[in-house]
Amino acid sequence: MKDFIALLVEQSRQQHIVINPALDDALTHLDHALEGLCAAVQVEYHGPYVGVETPLAHQMVVREHEWKIHQPAWSMKICVAAPEANCRAEWPIQGVGRLRKALVVKALPAFFAGFAEAVKLAGKENSSAGMRVVGLAQRFNS
């Protein structure tokens, strides 16, 4: 299997994001990887905005989401950013539409840089998952 992180790093640096099944597959793999990492570090992080309607409409958020009813779990989801919505999870990263998907991919370097900083501030950068988050931040931002 091709390194899905390498594909996402490459795409995040492109002027034009190519939306195709390979990108969808890479985002699905990233979503699954983030589920494990987020559950392990349990550090809340409000990342980049990825609104299409207005720039601040949606945001990449790591927290304990109730994605499945009565089954809260740590993960990163695209959430409604309005304060009254209480970071309601709308989509997994691979489930967004084409316009938002390009915004999400372009935001991955900033997301990982900020998430790694949040993990460091929580004192969890030396855990196995914390080191992985820091490593992803370095890959996306090198």
LINBEL-V489565 format. One line per field, one symbol per residue. ss: DSSP state (h for helix, s for strand, l for the rest). phi: phi as a letter, one per 40 degrees, with the letter a starting at -180 (. if undefined). psi: psi as a letter, one per 20 degrees, with the letter a starting at -180 (. if undefined). Layout:
ss->???
phi->???
psi->???
//
This chain:
ss->lllhhhhhhhhhllllllllhhhhhhhhhhhhhhhhhhhhhlllsssssllllllllsssssssssssllssssssssssllhhhlllssslhhhllhhhhhhhhhhhhhhhhhhhhhhhhllllllhhhhhhhhhhhhhll
phi->.ccccdcccdcccccbcccadccdccccccdcccdccccccfbcabcccbccdbdccbacbbaccbcbdgbcacabbcbcccdccffccbaccccccdccdccccccddcdcccccccccccgbcccdccccccccccccbc
psi->pqohggghgghiiqgppoorhggggghgggggghgggghghlpppobqqlqggqhjhqqoppaoqmgppkmqqprprpqpiphiillppgqrhijrrgghggggghigghghghggghgghikjiirghghggghgggghj.
//
